[in-house]
Amino acid sequence: MAPFAAALAVVLATGVAVLATRWLPTAVPSELTAPERVPFLGGGLPEVHAWSRYHVRYYAMALLFLAFDMEMVFMYPWAVVFVEEGVLALIEMLMFIVILVLGILYAWREGALRWA
């Protein structure tokens, strides 16, 4: 019952804080002038829109990074299990690495690793 009461207290406190920010007057006027609406950029006007999209090659690089990152996440527990399991764990990790290498080779062939 105590964890439920603590969670309920946090939810109620958050709700009160949200409602208080809407009801209490603020020091900032609601209507901003034109220069105040421009995003801060060291005093200059922005050259691109804030919602401009990234090129698709950034997403491919992010996926490749995640592939290598997941490889390392799975290798740490594998190293502990390897001592107990032996050759079976080695074969499973080699299959996992082969799948990742095939993905990297495919990305290389498709040109995902070329930056220009």
N, CA, C and O atoms as CSV, one atom per row, in Angstrom:
chain,resi,resn,atom,element,x,y,z
A,1,MET,N,N,0.818,-1.194,0.000
A,1,MET,CA,C,0.000,0.000,0.000
A,1,MET,C,C,0.861,1.256,0.000
A,1,MET,O,O,0.481,2.276,-0.575
A,2,ALA,N,N,2.014,1.181,0.641
A,2,ALA,CA,C,2.881,2.362,0.721
A,2,ALA,C,C,3.414,2.786,-0.648
A,2,ALA,O,O,3.432,3.984,-0.931
A,3,PRO,N,N,3.852,1.858,-1.519
A,3,PRO,CA,C,4.298,2.305,-2.848
A,3,PRO,C,C,3.175,2.957,-3.650
A,3,PRO,O,O,3.409,3.921,-4.379
A,4,PHE,N,N,1.959,2.434,-3.516
A,4,PHE,CA,C,0.832,3.025,-4.221
A,4,PHE,C,C,0.559,4.438,-3.712
A,4,PHE,O,O,0.294,5.342,-4.505
A,5,ALA,N,N,0.621,4.631,-2.403
A,5,ALA,CA,C,0.389,5.954,-1.826
A,5,ALA,C,C,1.474,6.937,-2.263
A,5,ALA,O,O,1.188,8.103,-2.533
A,6,ALA,N,N,2.716,6.463,-2.332
A,6,ALA,CA,C,3.810,7.340,-2.778
A,6,ALA,C,C,3.621,7.732,-4.239
A,6,ALA,O,O,3.817,8.892,-4.600
A,7,ALA,N,N,3.241,6.770,-5.082
A,7,ALA,CA,C,3.015,7.067,-6.499
A,7,ALA,C,C,1.835,8.025,-6.658
A,7,ALA,O,O,1.883,8.941,-7.479
A,8,LEU,N,N,0.784,7.817,-5.880
A,8,LEU,CA,C,-0.375,8.700,-5.939
A,8,LEU,C,C,-0.004,10.112,-5.497
A,8,LEU,O,O,-0.483,11.089,-6.074
A,9,ALA,N,N,0.843,10.225,-4.479
A,9,ALA,CA,C,1.283,11.544,-4.018
A,9,ALA,C,C,2.088,12.264,-5.088
A,9,ALA,O,O,1.938,13.473,-5.269
A,10,VAL,N,N,2.947,11.528,-5.804
A,10,VAL,CA,C,3.741,12.139,-6.873
A,10,VAL,C,C,2.834,12.601,-8.007
A,10,VAL,O,O,3.030,13.687,-8.553
A,11,VAL,N,N,1.847,11.791,-8.365
A,11,VAL,CA,C,0.922,12.162,-9.440
A,11,VAL,C,C,0.118,13.393,-9.048
A,11,VAL,O,O,-0.050,14.305,-9.858
A,12,LEU,N,N,-0.373,13.430,-7.834
A,12,LEU,CA,C,-1.147,14.579,-7.391
A,12,LEU,C,C,-0.292,15.845,-7.309
A,12,LEU,O,O,-0.746,16.926,-7.686
A,13,ALA,N,N,0.927,15.717,-6.824
A,13,ALA,CA,C,1.820,16.877,-6.750
A,13,ALA,C,C,2.143,17.407,-8.137
A,13,ALA,O,O,2.207,18.619,-8.340
A,14,THR,N,N,2.347,16.511,-9.092
A,14,THR,CA,C,2.616,16.935,-10.465
A,14,THR,C,C,1.398,17.646,-11.046
A,14,THR,O,O,1.538,18.677,-11.703
A,15,GLY,N,N,0.219,17.109,-10.813
A,15,GLY,CA,C,-0.996,17.747,-11.302
A,15,GLY,C,C,-1.208,19.127,-10.703
A,15,GLY,O,O,-1.593,20.058,-11.410
A,16,VAL,N,N,-0.960,19.267,-9.401
A,16,VAL,CA,C,-1.093,20.575,-8.745
A,16,VAL,C,C,-0.083,21.553,-9.325
A,16,VAL,O,O,-0.413,22.718,-9.548
A,17,ALA,N,N,1.154,21.096,-9.575
A,17,ALA,CA,C,2.173,21.979,-10.134
A,17,ALA,C,C,1.791,22.442,-11.536
A,17,ALA,O,O,1.996,23.607,-11.879
A,18,VAL,N,N,1.243,21.549,-12.345
A,18,VAL,CA,C,0.834,21.920,-13.703
A,18,VAL,C,C,-0.311,22.926,-13.654
A,18,VAL,O,O,-0.300,23.917,-14.385
A,19,LEU,N,N,-1.289,22.679,-12.806
A,19,LEU,CA,C,-2.416,23.609,-12.703
A,19,LEU,C,C,-1.976,24.957,-12.135
A,19,LEU,O,O,-2.491,26.000,-12.541
A,20,ALA,N,N,-1.029,24.939,-11.200
A,20,ALA,CA,C,-0.557,26.198,-10.614
A,20,ALA,C,C,0.166,27.051,-11.653
A,20,ALA,O,O,0.054,28.277,-11.627
A,21,THR,N,N,0.894,26.433,-12.552
A,21,THR,CA,C,1.589,27.213,-13.580
A,21,THR,C,C,0.607,27.846,-14.555
A,21,THR,O,O,0.906,28.879,-15.154
A,22,ARG,N,N,-0.557,27.239,-14.719
A,22,ARG,CA,C,-1.560,27.824,-15.616
A,22,ARG,C,C,-2.363,28.929,-14.943
A,22,ARG,O,O,-2.791,29.873,-15.606
A,23,TRP,N,N,-2.569,28.822,-13.649
A,23,TRP,CA,C,-3.405,29.795,-12.952
A,23,TRP,C,C,-2.648,30.995,-12.436
A,23,TRP,O,O,-3.178,32.106,-12.427
A,24,LEU,N,N,-1.399,30.789,-12.002
A,24,LEU,CA,C,-0.648,31.893,-11.417
A,24,LEU,C,C,-0.174,32.842,-12.507
A,24,LEU,O,O,0.195,32.397,-13.594
A,25,PRO,N,N,-0.176,34.146,-12.234
A,25,PRO,CA,C,0.318,35.090,-13.246
A,25,PRO,C,C,1.831,34.949,-13.405
A,25,PRO,O,O,2.550,34.631,-12.457
A,26,THR,N,N,2.287,35.195,-14.625
A,26,THR,CA,C,3.719,35.106,-14.896
A,26,THR,C,C,4.284,36.491,-15.131
A,26,THR,O,O,3.549,37.445,-15.386
A,27,ALA,N,N,5.601,36.588,-15.040
A,27,ALA,CA,C,6.267,37.865,-15.255
A,27,ALA,C,C,6.479,38.141,-16.740
A,27,ALA,O,O,6.783,39.273,-17.117
A,28,VAL,N,N,6.324,37.120,-17.590
A,28,VAL,CA,C,6.554,37.278,-19.022
A,28,VAL,C,C,5.226,37.646,-19.686
A,28,VAL,O,O,4.227,36.959,-19.473
A,29,PRO,N,N,5.196,38.697,-20.472
A,29,PRO,CA,C,3.945,39.038,-21.156
A,29,PRO,C,C,3.596,37.967,-22.192
A,29,PRO,O,O,4.476,37.330,-22.771
A,30,SER,N,N,2.308,37.787,-22.407
A,30,SER,CA,C,1.880,36.739,-23.330
A,30,SER,C,C,2.122,37.126,-24.786
A,30,SER,O,O,2.341,36.247,-25.620
A,31,GLU,N,N,2.089,38.409,-25.109
A,31,GLU,CA,C,2.327,38.847,-26.484
A,31,GLU,C,C,3.781,39.278,-26.629
A,31,GLU,O,O,4.222,40.219,-25.969
A,32,LEU,N,N,4.518,38.602,-27.481
A,32,LEU,CA,C,5.922,38.926,-27.727
A,32,LEU,C,C,6.034,39.771,-28.985
A,32,LEU,O,O,5.225,39.653,-29.905
A,33,THR,N,N,7.036,40.614,-29.009
A,33,THR,CA,C,7.286,41.415,-30.199
A,33,THR,C,C,7.976,40.555,-31.243
A,33,THR,O,O,8.409,39.444,-30.940
A,34,ALA,N,N,8.085,41.053,-32.469
A,34,ALA,CA,C,8.683,40.287,-33.560
A,34,ALA,C,C,10.129,39.871,-33.259
A,34,ALA,O,O,10.467,38.710,-33.490
A,35,PRO,N,N,11.002,40.763,-32.752
A,35,PRO,CA,C,12.370,40.304,-32.463
A,35,PRO,C,C,12.425,39.275,-31.340
A,35,PRO,O,O,13.341,38.453,-31.306
A,36,GLU,N,N,11.475,39.304,-30.434
A,36,GLU,CA,C,11.478,38.338,-29.340
A,36,GLU,C,C,11.019,36.951,-29.788
A,36,GLU,O,O,11.326,35.958,-29.129
A,37,ARG,N,N,10.289,36.873,-30.900
A,37,ARG,CA,C,9.825,35.583,-31.397
A,37,ARG,C,C,10.894,34.849,-32.200
A,37,ARG,O,O,10.756,33.649,-32.439
A,38,VAL,N,N,11.955,35.535,-32.624
A,38,VAL,CA,C,13.012,34.902,-33.409
A,38,VAL,C,C,13.850,34.029,-32.483
A,38,VAL,O,O,14.222,34.481,-31.400
A,39,PRO,N,N,14.161,32.789,-32.873
A,39,PRO,CA,C,14.994,31.940,-32.028
A,39,PRO,C,C,16.368,32.566,-31.815
A,39,PRO,O,O,16.907,33.221,-32.707
A,40,PHE,N,N,16.918,32.363,-30.645
A,40,PHE,CA,C,18.216,32.932,-30.313
A,40,PHE,C,C,19.310,32.234,-31.101
A,40,PHE,O,O,19.415,31.008,-31.075
A,41,LEU,N,N,20.126,33.013,-31.800
A,41,LEU,CA,C,21.219,32.461,-32.586
A,41,LEU,C,C,22.393,33.419,-32.535
A,41,LEU,O,O,22.926,33.802,-33.577
A,42,GLY,N,N,22.795,33.805,-31.359
A,42,GLY,CA,C,23.947,34.690,-31.224
A,42,GLY,C,C,23.697,36.059,-31.835
A,42,GLY,O,O,24.646,36.716,-32.263
A,43,GLY,N,N,22.466,36.504,-31.889
A,43,GLY,CA,C,22.159,37.815,-32.424
A,43,GLY,C,C,21.834,37.832,-33.897
A,43,GLY,O,O,21.348,38.846,-34.398
A,44,GLY,N,N,22.085,36.742,-34.616
A,44,GLY,CA,C,21.807,36.717,-36.056
A,44,GLY,C,C,20.517,35.985,-36.355
A,44,GLY,O,O,19.985,35.260,-35.514
A,45,LEU,N,N,20.028,36.182,-37.547
A,45,LEU,CA,C,18.824,35.478,-37.976
A,45,LEU,C,C,19.194,34.062,-38.415
A,45,LEU,O,O,20.256,33.862,-39.004
A,46,PRO,N,N,18.346,33.089,-38.143
A,46,PRO,CA,C,18.655,31.721,-38.552
A,46,PRO,C,C,18.624,31.581,-40.074
A,46,PRO,O,O,17.798,32.194,-40.751
A,47,GLU,N,N,19.538,30.763,-40.597
A,47,GLU,CA,C,19.608,30.550,-42.048
A,47,GLU,C,C,18.718,29.398,-42.504
A,47,GLU,O,O,18.262,29.381,-43.647
A,48,VAL,N,N,18.470,28.441,-41.623
A,48,VAL,CA,C,17.614,27.308,-41.956
A,48,VAL,C,C,16.496,27.234,-40.925
A,48,VAL,O,O,16.606,27.777,-39.826
A,49,HIS,N,N,15.444,26.567,-41.292
A,49,HIS,CA,C,14.318,26.408,-40.384
A,49,HIS,C,C,14.692,25.442,-39.259
A,49,HIS,O,O,15.476,24.517,-39.471
A,50,ALA,N,N,14.146,25.649,-38.091
A,50,ALA,CA,C,14.464,24.802,-36.951
A,50,ALA,C,C,14.007,23.364,-37.151
A,50,ALA,O,O,14.562,22.451,-36.538
A,51,TRP,N,N,13.001,23.145,-38.000
A,51,TRP,CA,C,12.493,21.808,-38.235
A,51,TRP,C,C,13.062,21.187,-39.511
A,51,TRP,O,O,12.476,20.254,-40.059
A,52,SER,N,N,14.197,21.696,-39.987
A,52,SER,CA,C,14.769,21.135,-41.204
A,52,SER,C,C,15.179,19.688,-40.954
A,52,SER,O,O,15.564,19.319,-39.844
A,53,ARG,N,N,15.091,18.894,-41.982
A,53,ARG,CA,C,15.332,17.455,-41.838
A,53,ARG,C,C,16.780,17.116,-42.120
A,53,ARG,O,O,17.474,17.814,-42.860
A,54,TYR,N,N,17.215,16.033,-41.515
A,54,TYR,CA,C,18.558,15.522,-41.767
A,54,TYR,C,C,18.538,14.682,-43.034
A,54,TYR,O,O,17.501,14.158,-43.441
A,55,HIS,N,N,19.702,14.568,-43.641
A,55,HIS,CA,C,19.814,13.732,-44.828
A,55,HIS,C,C,19.674,12.270,-44.417
A,55,HIS,O,O,19.986,11.903,-43.284
A,56,VAL,N,N,19.208,11.450,-45.334
A,56,VAL,CA,C,18.931,10.055,-45.022
A,56,VAL,C,C,20.208,9.296,-44.658
A,56,VAL,O,O,20.123,8.281,-43.967
A,57,ARG,N,N,21.378,9.743,-45.094
A,57,ARG,CA,C,22.603,9.008,-44.762
A,57,ARG,C,C,22.909,9.050,-43.264
A,57,ARG,O,O,23.602,8.167,-42.757
A,58,TYR,N,N,22.411,10.048,-42.553
A,58,TYR,CA,C,22.609,10.072,-41.098
A,58,TYR,C,C,21.870,8.915,-40.438
A,58,TYR,O,O,22.361,8.337,-39.468
A,59,TYR,N,N,20.702,8.576,-40.955
A,59,TYR,CA,C,19.942,7.467,-40.385
A,59,TYR,C,C,20.660,6.139,-40.651
A,59,TYR,O,O,20.686,5.272,-39.778
A,60,ALA,N,N,21.235,5.970,-41.827
A,60,ALA,CA,C,21.977,4.744,-42.119
A,60,ALA,C,C,23.181,4.610,-41.196
A,60,ALA,O,O,23.471,3.524,-40.694
A,61,MET,N,N,23.879,5.720,-40.977
A,61,MET,CA,C,25.020,5.664,-40.057
A,61,MET,C,C,24.553,5.360,-38.637
A,61,MET,O,O,25.234,4.638,-37.908
A,62,ALA,N,N,23.426,5.887,-38.239
A,62,ALA,CA,C,22.905,5.606,-36.903
A,62,ALA,C,C,22.558,4.127,-36.755
A,62,ALA,O,O,22.812,3.535,-35.706
A,63,LEU,N,N,21.980,3.526,-37.797
A,63,LEU,CA,C,21.659,2.106,-37.731
A,63,LEU,C,C,22.920,1.250,-37.671
A,63,LEU,O,O,22.954,0.242,-36.964
A,64,LEU,N,N,23.952,1.646,-38.406
A,64,LEU,CA,C,25.211,0.909,-38.331
A,64,LEU,C,C,25.829,1.027,-36.940
A,64,LEU,O,O,26.364,0.054,-36.410
A,65,PHE,N,N,25.754,2.216,-36.353
A,65,PHE,CA,C,26.254,2.389,-34.996
A,65,PHE,C,C,25.496,1.495,-34.023
A,65,PHE,O,O,26.097,0.870,-33.148
A,66,LEU,N,N,24.172,1.436,-34.176
A,66,LEU,CA,C,23.387,0.581,-33.289
A,66,LEU,C,C,23.738,-0.887,-33.460
A,66,LEU,O,O,23.720,-1.645,-32.490
A,67,ALA,N,N,24.059,-1.299,-34.685
A,67,ALA,CA,C,24.453,-2.690,-34.907
A,67,ALA,C,C,25.726,-3.005,-34.130
A,67,ALA,O,O,25.807,-4.039,-33.467
A,68,PHE,N,N,26.719,-2.121,-34.206
A,68,PHE,CA,C,27.956,-2.352,-33.461
A,68,PHE,C,C,27.716,-2.231,-31.959
A,68,PHE,O,O,28.315,-2.965,-31.173
A,69,ASP,N,N,26.860,-1.326,-31.565
A,69,ASP,CA,C,26.572,-1.136,-30.149
A,69,ASP,C,C,25.885,-2.371,-29.576
A,69,ASP,O,O,26.234,-2.824,-28.486
A,70,MET,N,N,24.919,-2.913,-30.297
A,70,MET,CA,C,24.236,-4.119,-29.821
A,70,MET,C,C,25.184,-5.301,-29.776
A,70,MET,O,O,25.053,-6.177,-28.920
A,71,GLU,N,N,26.133,-5.329,-30.691
A,71,GLU,CA,C,27.119,-6.406,-30.658
A,71,GLU,C,C,27.877,-6.380,-29.344
A,71,GLU,O,O,28.093,-7.424,-28.729
A,72,MET,N,N,28.280,-5.208,-28.913
A,72,MET,CA,C,29.027,-5.110,-27.664
A,72,MET,C,C,28.134,-5.399,-26.460
A,72,MET,O,O,28.595,-5.986,-25.480
A,73,VAL,N,N,26.877,-5.000,-26.516
A,73,VAL,CA,C,25.964,-5.272,-25.406
A,73,VAL,C,C,25.784,-6.774,-25.218
A,73,VAL,O,O,25.689,-7.245,-24.085
A,74,PHE,N,N,25.736,-7.532,-26.311
A,74,PHE,CA,C,25.547,-8.973,-26.206
A,74,PHE,C,C,26.850,-9.713,-25.927
A,74,PHE,O,O,26.812,-10.854,-25.467
A,75,MET,N,N,27.992,-9.102,-26.191
A,75,MET,CA,C,29.256,-9.805,-25.965
A,75,MET,C,C,29.632,-9.869,-24.484
A,75,MET,O,O,30.281,-10.828,-24.065
A,76,TYR,N,N,29.248,-8.890,-23.690
A,76,TYR,CA,C,29.612,-8.922,-22.275
A,76,TYR,C,C,28.952,-10.090,-21.534
A,76,TYR,O,O,29.654,-10.837,-20.853
A,77,PRO,N,N,27.635,-10.277,-21.639
A,77,PRO,CA,C,27.076,-11.456,-20.963
A,77,PRO,C,C,27.534,-12.760,-21.599
A,77,PRO,O,O,27.640,-13.781,-20.920
A,78,TRP,N,N,27.807,-12.727,-22.899
A,78,TRP,CA,C,28.281,-13.932,-23.562
A,78,TRP,C,C,29.617,-14.372,-22.982
A,78,TRP,O,O,29.863,-15.569,-22.834
A,79,ALA,N,N,30.469,-13.430,-22.658
A,79,ALA,CA,C,31.774,-13.772,-22.096
A,79,ALA,C,C,31.624,-14.499,-20.764
A,79,ALA,O,O,32.440,-15.360,-20.436
A,80,VAL,N,N,30.609,-14.168,-20.005
A,80,VAL,CA,C,30.376,-14.855,-18.734
A,80,VAL,C,C,29.836,-16.263,-18.979
A,80,VAL,O,O,30.249,-17.213,-18.314
A,81,VAL,N,N,28.920,-16.394,-19.926
A,81,VAL,CA,C,28.302,-17.691,-20.206
A,81,VAL,C,C,29.263,-18.605,-20.946
A,81,VAL,O,O,29.149,-19.827,-20.846
A,82,PHE,N,N,30.199,-18.042,-21.679
A,82,PHE,CA,C,31.121,-18.838,-22.485
A,82,PHE,C,C,31.894,-19.833,-21.628
A,82,PHE,O,O,32.153,-20.956,-22.061
A,83,VAL,N,N,32.257,-19.437,-20.439
A,83,VAL,CA,C,33.022,-20.324,-19.557
A,83,VAL,C,C,32.200,-21.566,-19.209
A,83,VAL,O,O,32.743,-22.668,-19.127
A,84,GLU,N,N,30.905,-21.391,-19.007
A,84,GLU,CA,C,30.054,-22.524,-18.636
A,84,GLU,C,C,29.616,-23.350,-19.843
A,84,GLU,O,O,29.577,-24.578,-19.770
A,85,GLU,N,N,29.288,-22.692,-20.946
A,85,GLU,CA,C,28.711,-23.390,-22.099
A,85,GLU,C,C,29.756,-23.991,-23.033
A,85,GLU,O,O,29.544,-25.072,-23.584
A,86,GLY,N,N,30.874,-23.308,-23.215
A,86,GLY,CA,C,31.940,-23.841,-24.052
A,86,GLY,C,C,31.722,-23.606,-25.535
A,86,GLY,O,O,31.441,-22.486,-25.961
A,87,VAL,N,N,31.855,-24.671,-26.318
A,87,VAL,CA,C,31.848,-24.567,-27.774
A,87,VAL,C,C,30.486,-24.113,-28.303
A,87,VAL,O,O,30.431,-23.391,-29.299
A,88,LEU,N,N,29.399,-24.513,-27.669
A,88,LEU,CA,C,28.069,-24.110,-28.127
A,88,LEU,C,C,27.922,-22.585,-28.088
A,88,LEU,O,O,27.387,-21.989,-29.022
A,89,ALA,N,N,28.392,-21.962,-27.019
A,89,ALA,CA,C,28.329,-20.496,-26.916
A,89,ALA,C,C,29.226,-19.847,-27.970
A,89,ALA,O,O,28.878,-18.796,-28.509
A,90,LEU,N,N,30.355,-20.448,-28.264
A,90,LEU,CA,C,31.250,-19.911,-29.296
A,90,LEU,C,C,30.586,-19.959,-30.663
A,90,LEU,O,O,30.687,-19.001,-31.429
A,91,ILE,N,N,29.913,-21.053,-30.979
A,91,ILE,CA,C,29.232,-21.176,-32.269
A,91,ILE,C,C,28.101,-20.157,-32.374
A,91,ILE,O,O,27.909,-19.543,-33.423
A,92,GLU,N,N,27.358,-19.980,-31.291
A,92,GLU,CA,C,26.264,-19.003,-31.320
A,92,GLU,C,C,26.783,-17.588,-31.521
A,92,GLU,O,O,26.186,-16.816,-32.272
A,93,MET,N,N,27.882,-17.233,-30.866
A,93,MET,CA,C,28.433,-15.882,-31.034
A,93,MET,C,C,29.004,-15.704,-32.432
A,93,MET,O,O,28.898,-14.619,-33.003
A,94,LEU,N,N,29.604,-16.740,-32.992
A,94,LEU,CA,C,30.112,-16.633,-34.364
A,94,LEU,C,C,28.961,-16.430,-35.353
A,94,LEU,O,O,29.099,-15.674,-36.314
A,95,MET,N,N,27.831,-17.098,-35.124
A,95,MET,CA,C,26.665,-16.883,-35.992
A,95,MET,C,C,26.165,-15.446,-35.870
A,95,MET,O,O,25.809,-14.824,-36.871
A,96,PHE,N,N,26.138,-14.925,-34.664
A,96,PHE,CA,C,25.699,-13.552,-34.434
A,96,PHE,C,C,26.627,-12.563,-35.139
A,96,PHE,O,O,26.163,-11.620,-35.779
A,97,ILE,N,N,27.928,-12.779,-35.021
A,97,ILE,CA,C,28.898,-11.877,-35.654
A,97,ILE,C,C,28.817,-11.985,-37.175
A,97,ILE,O,O,28.959,-10.977,-37.868
A,98,VAL,N,N,28.592,-13.179,-37.702
A,98,VAL,CA,C,28.466,-13.346,-39.154
A,98,VAL,C,C,27.254,-12.572,-39.665
A,98,VAL,O,O,27.330,-11.938,-40.717
A,99,ILE,N,N,26.130,-12.615,-38.932
A,99,ILE,CA,C,24.954,-11.856,-39.345
A,99,ILE,C,C,25.258,-10.365,-39.356
A,99,ILE,O,O,24.860,-9.662,-40.285
A,100,LEU,N,N,25.958,-9.872,-38.335
A,100,LEU,CA,C,26.321,-8.450,-38.307
A,100,LEU,C,C,27.279,-8.089,-39.435
A,100,LEU,O,O,27.146,-7.029,-40.047
A,101,VAL,N,N,28.235,-8.956,-39.711
A,101,VAL,CA,C,29.188,-8.683,-40.800
A,101,VAL,C,C,28.457,-8.661,-42.140
A,101,VAL,O,O,28.766,-7.832,-42.996
A,102,LEU,N,N,27.499,-9.553,-42.332
A,102,LEU,CA,C,26.719,-9.531,-43.580
A,102,LEU,C,C,25.948,-8.219,-43.716
A,102,LEU,O,O,25.833,-7.676,-44.815
A,103,GLY,N,N,25.425,-7.712,-42.609
A,103,GLY,CA,C,24.739,-6.423,-42.653
A,103,GLY,C,C,25.684,-5.284,-42.997
A,103,GLY,O,O,25.324,-4.384,-43.755
A,104,ILE,N,N,26.891,-5.317,-42.446
A,104,ILE,CA,C,27.888,-4.283,-42.750
A,104,ILE,C,C,28.321,-4.384,-44.213
A,104,ILE,O,O,28.460,-3.364,-44.889
A,105,LEU,N,N,28.535,-5.600,-44.703
A,105,LEU,CA,C,28.925,-5.765,-46.116
A,105,LEU,C,C,27.819,-5.285,-47.054
A,105,LEU,O,O,28.097,-4.678,-48.088
A,106,TYR,N,N,26.569,-5.556,-46.693
A,106,TYR,CA,C,25.460,-5.058,-47.503
A,106,TYR,C,C,25.430,-3.538,-47.517
A,106,TYR,O,O,25.239,-2.928,-48.569
A,107,ALA,N,N,25.617,-2.922,-46.348
A,107,ALA,CA,C,25.633,-1.458,-46.277
A,107,ALA,C,C,26.799,-0.897,-47.082
A,107,ALA,O,O,26.665,0.140,-47.732
A,108,TRP,N,N,27.927,-1.568,-47.040
A,108,TRP,CA,C,29.095,-1.121,-47.792
A,108,TRP,C,C,28.812,-1.203,-49.291
A,108,TRP,O,O,29.131,-0.283,-50.044
A,109,ARG,N,N,28.206,-2.324,-49.717
A,109,ARG,CA,C,27.902,-2.495,-51.133
A,109,ARG,C,C,26.889,-1.466,-51.626
A,109,ARG,O,O,26.978,-1.001,-52.762
A,110,GLU,N,N,25.931,-1.111,-50.779
A,110,GLU,CA,C,24.913,-0.140,-51.160
A,110,GLU,C,C,25.409,1.297,-51.077
A,110,GLU,O,O,24.703,2.212,-51.503
A,111,GLY,N,N,26.606,1.520,-50.538
A,111,GLY,CA,C,27.170,2.850,-50.469
A,111,GLY,C,C,26.809,3.632,-49.226
A,111,GLY,O,O,26.975,4.851,-49.191
A,112,ALA,N,N,26.314,2.949,-48.198
A,112,ALA,CA,C,25.920,3.653,-46.970
A,112,ALA,C,C,27.127,4.170,-46.209
A,112,ALA,O,O,26.985,5.070,-45.380
A,113,LEU,N,N,28.295,3.634,-46.462
A,113,LEU,CA,C,29.499,4.075,-45.749
A,113,LEU,C,C,30.219,5.207,-46.477
A,113,LEU,O,O,31.164,5.787,-45.941
A,114,ARG,N,N,29.775,5.527,-47.704
A,114,ARG,CA,C,30.354,6.676,-48.409
A,114,ARG,C,C,29.717,7.950,-47.904
A,114,ARG,O,O,28.491,8.065,-47.900
A,115,TRP,N,N,30.502,8.888,-47.486
A,115,TRP,CA,C,29.963,10.101,-46.884
A,115,TRP,C,C,29.627,11.161,-47.928
A,115,TRP,O,O,28.699,11.943,-47.721
A,116,ALA,N,N,30.336,11.209,-49.013
A,116,ALA,CA,C,30.107,12.281,-49.994
A,116,ALA,C,C,29.102,11.891,-51.034
A,116,ALA,O,O,28.800,12.681,-51.929
